[in-house]
Amino acid sequence: MTSPQEPTNPTGPTQPGDPVGVTDDSPWQAAPADPWAHEAPIEPWAGPGLAPTTGGIDTVDEAHPAVASAPLPGQRPNRRRLLVIGAAAVALVLVAAAATAVVWWRSRDGAVTFHQLSNPKSVGTDEENPSFYYARTAVTDKRGYLAWISGDNVRILGAELATEAPVKPVTVGPGDEIRSLVPVDDALVLVLSTYSPSSRAIYVIDAATLKTRWHRTLGADEWVETFPSYVLLIDPDADRVRKVDVKGDGSADGWNQQFAGASFRVAYPTGDLSAPAWVNGWPLAATADRSLLISKDSVVDVYDPATGEKRNSINGVPSSSNSALVVDNVYYAVRSDLDGYQVQAFDLTGKKQPTTIYTAEPKVYLNDLYACGGGVCVTQTTLGGTGTKVIALPTGDGTKPRWTLDVSDVDGITPIGEDTMIVDTTKAHTWIVGKDGTVRYDREARLGTRVTGGSVLLWSGLGTSAESVGLEGYTVADASAQPLGTADDILAARCTWSTTVLLCPAGGNLAWWTFAD
């Protein structure tokens, strides 16, 4: 990942939150005192389960990798009117775009070839005892980066992955917490916050020199959506969208428009749903091929984020809904009325009429929509009941679910090809379900994060304190998991990965391992 970032979750809970997966206030970790040994992969890791992390935060934070800010593993965003929505029926995100220099993976849909963790490489800071509790990491095809809090300032360093040559640490500016660190075209987008006075700011940093190109203060609820060559600054309080080039001087360069009383969502394309993603399904980064959805008075307008040009509109969309998601040009919304809960589908191309694709039984609540293998899933709970039911919604003309599964709780759902990965971070439990509803993997003391549409990293813990973490590589095609070894003294919640490299704060250094070819 690029360590916990903080946007709205495109495939799950609807709002920008703090870094996906792990909150700083309630870290979720299956912290094994002795991570499972690779000689005995069938033995579960020892240690307690994850601490509960179902509570969200009440502020709209930036966006995840390539969404200039993103949530830490395990956090559920709050339900405000800003929603970053995922899209695509097949898997999740990472920064790419064929013409960009940020290429973190080679095959998004196919499986990687896992191997034992390599010996770690590392570069050190110029501090004796640096604190990495609020650190963030980022990785590209050639370099790794680490940003951390040093006293009252944010500092950042880099490293050449092949040679271990360091990029000298640089002080960025004052800050008490790093909200996100996202690589874009020859630059890094960093979002930070200070406590006194309370403020947030975005910095665009040159990837080679680590010098700041430009920075600006953000509004209280303004969030940052990152694209390879520009960022969108979306401020719901001011009803404003501004586009800013990462290579410019920080001024809005073409699109600076207000939409009074509107709500904003970002729809991700199918190609974004099959690369590295957090435990809760939130992508590590995103490509350029996304749309901005602006809704008001039951009308959703679809905009080109690069030009501000309106692509099309759809009428009759519910002005308020419990959860919403865009997948393959279809806008899904959970509605509730006196008759109960339903999921409705609206074709954004305007070629099909809106339909109700699922209706819940009385005293049943529909909660969050997620992209999942082969389509969209919704979570369902029952009044007075325990546990959660995951429902794979129909994709054709009918209303019968493709499959259902009862689980203890849901903190993330991630598409991996046509399979679906479900994670309960409280109990550190991961399920992987085939397209026909067959449970292909069911283990406690494992937390799954996607590498590609065909591969998953299984972790023994994802905490915010230094620990030894065991790793397994799961291959979707044959439903097999193989032990990869142990990464020692890492802050796993602050790690990031590509399809071949794992990069983490470790022992006062920035360290990295290869885990696949």
C-alpha positions in Angstrom: 0.0 0.0 0.0 1.2 3.4 0.4 0.7 3.3 4.0 -2.7 4.1 5.5 -4.1 6.9 3.5 -7.5 8.6 3.9 -10.2 9.0 1.3 -13.7 7.8 0.8 -14.0 4.1 0.3 -14.9 3.3 -3.3 -15.8 -0.3 -2.6 -17.3 -0.1 0.8 -18.5 2.3 3.4 -19.3 5.5 1.7 -17.1 8.2 3.1 -13.6 9.4 3.2 -12.1 8.4 6.4 -8.7 8.2 7.9 -6.3 5.5 6.7 -8.1 2.4 5.7 -8.0 -0.7 7.8 -6.3 0.5 11.0 -7.3 3.5 13.0 -4.7 5.3 15.2 -7.2 5.3 18.1 -8.1 1.6 17.8 -5.5 -0.3 15.9 -6.6 -3.7 14.6 -4.0 -6.3 14.9 -3.7 -10.0 15.3 -0.3 -9.4 17.0 1.3 -12.8 17.3 4.0 -13.1 19.8 5.4 -15.8 17.6 4.2 -15.4 14.0 3.4 -18.7 12.4 6.4 -20.5 11.1 6.6 -21.2 7.4 7.4 -24.8 8.1 3.9 -25.2 9.5 1.6 -23.1 7.4 -1.5 -25.0 8.5 -1.1 -23.7 12.1 -2.8 -20.4 12.8 -0.8 -17.6 14.1 -0.8 -17.2 17.8 -2.0 -14.0 19.5 -5.1 -12.0 20.2 -7.6 -11.0 17.5 -7.9 -7.5 16.2 -9.2 -4.8 18.4 -12.7 -3.6 17.3 -12.4 -0.9 14.5 -16.0 -0.5 13.5 -16.1 3.1 14.6 -15.4 5.7 12.0 -14.3 9.3 12.3 -16.4 12.4 11.9 -14.3 14.3 9.5 -13.9 14.0 5.8 -10.3 13.2 5.1 -8.3 13.1 1.9 -8.1 10.3 -0.6 -6.1 7.2 -0.7 -3.1 6.5 -2.9 -3.7 8.5 -6.0 -6.6 9.9 -4.1 -4.4 12.3 -2.2 -5.3 10.7 1.0 -6.7 7.5 2.2 -7.9 5.6 5.1 -5.8 3.4 7.3 -6.7 -0.3 7.3 -9.9 -1.0 9.2 -11.6 2.3 9.6 -15.1 2.9 8.5 -15.8 6.3 7.1 -18.7 8.3 8.4 -21.9 8.8 6.4 -21.7 12.4 5.2 -22.8 13.6 1.8 -19.3 13.1 0.3 -18.9 9.7 -1.1 -16.0 8.3 -3.0 -17.4 5.4 -4.9 -15.6 2.5 -6.4 -16.5 0.9 -9.7 -15.9 -2.3 -11.6 -17.1 -5.8 -11.2 -13.8 -7.4 -11.0 -11.1 -6.2 -8.5 -9.5 -3.0 -6.9 -6.9 -0.2 -7.5 -3.4 1.2 -7.8 -1.8 4.1 -9.5 -1.2 3.3 -13.2 -2.2 4.8 -16.5 -0.2 3.4 -19.4 1.4 6.7 -20.1 2.6 7.5 -16.6 5.8 6.8 -14.9 4.1 5.4 -11.8 3.8 1.7 -12.6 3.4 -0.5 -9.5 2.4 -3.8 -11.0 2.7 -5.7 -14.2 -0.4 -7.9 -14.3 -3.5 -6.7 -12.5 -5.7 -9.7 -13.2 -3.2 -12.5 -13.3 -1.6 -14.2 -10.3 2.0 -13.3 -9.3 4.5 -16.1 -8.6 5.1 -16.0 -4.9 8.4 -16.8 -3.3 10.0 -16.6 0.1 10.6 -13.1 1.4 14.0 -11.9 0.2 16.6 -10.6 2.7 15.5 -7.0 3.6 17.1 -4.0 2.1 16.9 -0.7 4.0 17.9 2.9 4.4 18.1 4.8 7.6 16.9 8.3 8.7 19.4 10.8 10.1 17.7 10.6 13.5 18.6 8.4 16.5 15.1 7.2 17.5 12.5 8.3 14.9 8.9 7.7 15.7 6.9 6.0 12.9 3.5 5.9 14.6 2.0 8.4 12.2 4.4 7.4 9.3 3.2 6.8 5.7 5.0 4.9 3.0 4.7 4.9 -0.8 6.3 2.8 -3.5 6.8 3.2 -7.3 8.5 0.9 -9.8 11.9 2.3 -8.8 11.7 4.1 -5.5 10.3 3.8 -2.0 9.4 6.7 0.3 8.8 7.2 4.0 7.3 10.3 5.6 7.2 10.6 9.4 6.7 13.1 12.3 9.8 14.6 13.8 9.1 16.9 16.6 6.7 19.5 15.2 7.5 18.8 11.6 6.9 16.3 8.8 10.0 14.8 7.2 10.4 12.6 4.2 13.2 10.3 2.7 13.5 8.1 -0.3 15.4 5.1 -1.5 16.3 3.5 -4.8 14.9 0.0 -4.5 17.5 -1.7 -6.7 20.7 -0.1 -5.2 19.6 1.0 -1.7 20.9 4.5 -2.6 19.1 7.0 -0.2 17.4 10.2 -1.2 18.4 12.5 1.6 15.7 13.3 4.2 14.0 16.7 3.8 11.8 18.6 6.2 8.5 19.3 4.5 6.7 21.6 7.0 4.9 21.7 10.4 2.5 18.8 11.1 1.2 16.6 13.9 -0.2 13.8 11.7 0.3 12.6 8.2 -2.9 11.8 6.5 -1.6 10.3 3.2 1.3 10.0 0.9 0.5 9.2 -2.7 2.9 8.9 -5.7 1.9 10.5 -9.0 3.8 11.6 -12.2 7.3 12.3 -10.9 5.9 13.7 -7.7 4.4 12.8 -4.3 1.1 14.2 -2.9 1.3 14.5 0.9 -1.6 15.6 3.1 -0.9 16.5 6.7 -2.7 18.0 9.7 -1.8 20.1 12.7 -3.7 20.0 16.0 -3.1 23.5 17.4 -4.3 25.4 15.5 -6.4 22.8 13.8 -5.6 22.8 10.1 -4.9 20.5 7.1 -2.6 21.1 4.2 -1.6 19.5 0.9 2.0 19.4 -0.3 3.2 18.4 -3.8 6.8 17.1 -3.6 9.3 16.4 -6.4 9.9 12.7 -6.4 13.6 13.0 -7.3 14.7 15.8 -5.0 11.9 15.7 -2.3 11.6 19.5 -2.6 8.2 21.0 -2.3 6.7 22.3 -5.6 3.7 23.9 -4.0 1.4 23.6 -1.0 -1.9 25.0 0.2 -4.2 25.0 3.2 -7.3 22.8 2.8 -10.8 23.6 4.1 -12.1 21.8 7.1 -13.9 19.1 5.1 -12.1 19.5 1.7 -10.8 16.3 0.3 -8.2 15.5 -2.2 -8.7 13.2 -5.1 -5.4 12.3 -6.8 -4.9 11.6 -10.5 -1.5 10.9 -12.2 -1.0 14.5 -13.4 -3.4 16.6 -11.2 -5.5 16.6 -8.1 -9.1 17.6 -7.6 -9.8 19.6 -4.4 -13.4 18.8 -3.5 -14.9 21.0 -0.8 -18.5 20.1 0.2 -18.8 23.1 2.5 -18.1 25.5 -0.3 -19.8 23.3 -2.9 -16.7 23.7 -5.0 -14.4 21.5 -7.2 -11.0 22.7 -8.2 -8.5 21.0 -10.5 -4.8 21.7 -9.8 -1.8 20.5 -11.8 0.9 18.7 -9.8 3.5 20.4 -12.0 2.1 23.9 -11.7 2.3 26.5 -9.0 -0.7 25.2 -7.0 -3.3 27.5 -8.6 -6.5 26.1 -10.1 -5.8 25.6 -13.8 -9.0 25.4 -15.7 -11.7 23.8 -13.6 -12.8 25.9 -10.6 -16.5 25.6 -10.3 -19.3 25.7 -7.6 -22.2 23.3 -7.5 -24.6 24.7 -4.9 -26.2 22.1 -2.6 -24.6 19.2 -4.5 -23.0 15.9 -3.3 -19.8 14.5 -4.9 -18.7 11.0 -5.7 -15.8 9.6 -7.7 -16.5 6.5 -9.8 -13.6 4.2 -10.5 -13.4 2.2 -13.8 -13.2 -1.6 -14.0 -9.5 -1.6 -14.6 -8.9 0.0 -11.1 -10.5 -2.9 -9.3 -7.7 -5.5 -9.6 -4.5 -4.2 -8.1 -3.1 -3.8 -4.6 -5.8 -2.8 -2.0 -6.2 -2.4 1.7 -7.8 -5.0 3.9 -11.1 -3.2 3.7 -11.0 -3.1 -0.1 -9.9 0.4 -0.5 -7.4 0.8 -3.4 -3.8 1.8 -2.8 -4.0 4.2 -5.7 -6.0 4.9 -8.8 -5.7 5.5 -12.5 -6.6 8.5 -14.5 -9.7 6.9 -16.0 -12.3 8.0 -13.5 -15.4 10.0 -13.4 -16.7 12.7 -11.0 -20.4 12.3 -10.1 -22.2 15.4 -8.9 -25.8 14.8 -7.6 -28.5 17.2 -6.7 -32.3 17.0 -6.6 -32.5 13.4 -7.8 -30.2 14.1 -10.8 -26.7 12.6 -11.1 -24.4 14.4 -13.6 -21.3 12.6 -14.8 -18.2 14.8 -15.4 -14.8 14.3 -17.0 -12.5 15.3 -14.0 -9.8 16.5 -16.4 -11.8 19.0 -18.3 -14.9 19.6 -16.3 -17.0 18.6 -19.3 -20.4 17.0 -18.5 -20.5 13.5 -20.0 -24.2 12.6 -19.3 -27.0 12.8 -16.7 -29.4 10.4 -15.1 -32.7 11.4 -13.5 -34.7 9.8 -10.7 -31.8 8.8 -8.5 -32.8 8.9 -4.8 -31.6 12.2 -3.3 -30.7 10.4 -0.1 -29.6 6.9 0.4 -27.9 4.8 3.1 -25.1 3.8 0.8 -24.2 4.2 -2.9 -21.7 2.7 -5.3 -20.9 2.9 -9.0 -19.9 -0.3 -10.9 -19.6 -0.6 -14.6 -21.7 2.5 -15.3 -24.4 1.4 -13.0 -25.2 3.6 -9.9 -26.4 1.4 -7.0 -28.2 2.9 -4.0 -29.6 1.5 -0.8 -33.0 3.1 0.0 -35.3 2.7 3.0 -38.9 3.7 3.4 -41.9 2.5 5.3 -41.8 -0.8 3.4 -38.2 -1.5 4.4 -34.9 -1.6 2.6 -34.2 -2.0 -1.1 -31.2 -1.8 -3.5 -31.9 0.1 -6.7 -29.8 0.2 -9.9 -29.6 3.2 -12.3 -27.9 2.9 -15.7 -25.7 6.0 -16.0 -25.7 5.6 -19.8 -29.5 6.1 -19.8 -30.1 3.0 -21.9 -32.0 1.1 -19.2 -34.8 2.0 -16.8 -34.0 2.1 -13.1 -34.8 -1.2 -11.3 -35.1 -2.5 -7.8 -32.7 -5.5 -7.7 -33.1 -6.6 -4.1 -35.7 -6.1 -1.3 -34.9 -7.0 2.2 -37.3 -8.8 4.5 -39.1 -6.9 7.4 -36.8 -6.1 10.4 -33.8 -6.4 8.2 -31.3 -3.6 7.6 -29.2 -3.1 4.5 -25.9 -1.4 5.4 -22.9 -1.0 3.0 -22.5 -1.6 -0.7 -19.1 -3.0 -1.9 -17.7 -4.0 -5.3 -17.2 -7.7 -5.1 -16.3 -10.6 -7.5 -18.7 -10.5 -10.5 -20.6 -7.4 -9.4 -21.8 -5.8 -6.2 -22.4 -7.0 -2.7 -24.4 -5.5 0.2 -24.2 -6.3 3.9 -27.3 -7.1 5.9 -28.1 -7.3 9.6 -31.3 -8.2 11.4 -33.0 -6.4 14.3 -32.0 -8.1 17.5 -29.8 -10.5 15.7 -26.1 -11.2 15.7 -23.6 -11.4 12.8 -23.8 -10.1 9.3 -25.0 -11.6 6.0 -23.1 -10.8 2.8 -25.4 -10.8 -0.2 -24.0 -10.9 -3.8 -26.6 -8.9 -5.7 -28.0 -10.2 -9.0 -26.4 -8.8 -12.2 -29.1 -9.8 -14.7 -32.8 -9.0 -14.8 -33.9 -11.0 -11.7 -33.9 -10.2 -8.0 -32.4 -13.4 -6.6 -29.0 -13.0 -5.0 -26.1 -14.8 -6.7 -25.0 -16.1 -3.3 -25.2 -15.3 0.4 -22.8 -15.9 3.3 -23.3 -15.5 7.1 -20.2 -14.1 8.8 -19.4 -12.6 12.2 -18.9 -9.1 10.9 -17.6 -7.2 7.8 -14.9 -4.6 7.8 -14.0 -5.0 4.1 -15.0 -6.7 0.9 -12.5 -7.0 -1.9 -13.0 -8.4 -5.4 -10.2 -10.8 -6.5 -11.1 -11.8 -10.0 -14.5 -13.4 -9.9 -13.9 -14.4 -6.3 -14.7 -12.2 -3.3 -12.6 -11.7 -0.1 -14.4 -10.8 3.1 -12.5 -9.6 6.2 -13.6 -9.2 9.8 -10.7 -7.2 11.4 -12.2 -7.5 14.9 -11.8 -11.3 14.9 -8.9 -11.3 12.4 -10.9 -13.6 10.1 -10.7 -13.8 6.3 -13.1 -15.7 3.9 -12.7 -16.1 0.2 -15.9 -17.0 -1.7 -16.0 -18.3 -5.3 -18.4 -17.0 -7.9 -20.8 -19.8 -7.2 -20.9 -19.0 -3.5 -18.5 -21.8 -2.5 -16.3 -20.8 0.4 -12.8 -21.5 -0.8 -10.8 -20.1 2.1 -11.9 -19.6 5.8 -9.3 -18.9 8.4 -8.9 -16.9 11.6 -5.7 -15.2 12.5 -5.3 -14.1 8.9 -6.0 -10.7 7.3 -6.2 -10.6 3.5 -5.1 -7.8 1.2 -5.2 -8.0 -2.5 -2.0 -7.9 -4.7 -3.7 -8.6 -8.0 -7.0 -10.0 -9.3 -5.4 -13.4 -8.8 -3.2 -13.0 -5.7 -3.6 -12.1 -2.0 -1.2 -11.3 0.8 -2.3 -12.9 4.1 -1.0 -11.2 7.2 -0.7 -12.4 10.8 -1.2 -8.8 12.0 -1.6 -5.3 10.8 -0.8 -3.2 13.9 0.6 0.3 14.4 3.3 -0.9 16.8 6.5 -2.7 15.8 6.1 -6.5 15.7 7.1 -9.5 13.7 4.5 -10.4 11.1 4.1 -13.7 9.3 3.0 -13.5 5.6 1.4 -16.0 3.3 0.7 -15.8 -0.4 -2.7 -17.0 -1.6 -3.3 -17.8 -5.3 -6.9 -17.5 -6.4 -6.7 -20.0 -9.3 -6.1 -23.1 -7.1 -7.2 -21.7 -3.7 -3.8 -22.3 -2.2 -1.8 -20.4 0.4 2.0 -20.7 0.8 4.1 -19.4 3.6 6.4 -16.5 2.6 8.2 -16.0 5.9 8.3 -13.3 8.6 9.0 -9.5 8.3 10.5 -8.5 11.6 10.1 -5.3 13.7 7.7 -3.7 11.2 4.7 -1.3 11.7 2.5 -3.3 9.4 -0.4 -0.8 9.3 2.1 1.7 7.7 3.4 -0.7 5.0 2.7 -0.5 1.3 3.2 -2.9 -1.5 3.3 -3.4 -5.3 2.9 -6.7 -7.0 6.4 -7.7 -6.1 7.7 -5.4 -3.3 6.7 -5.0 0.3 7.9 -1.7 1.9 7.5 -0.9 5.6 8.9 1.3 8.5 11.1 -1.2 10.4 13.5 -0.7 13.3 13.9 3.0 12.7 14.6 2.5 9.0 12.7 2.2 5.7 12.9 -1.5 4.8 11.7 -3.5 1.8 11.5 -7.1 0.7 10.5 -8.8 -2.6 7.8 -11.5 -2.2 6.9 -12.4 -5.8 8.1 -12.4 -9.4 
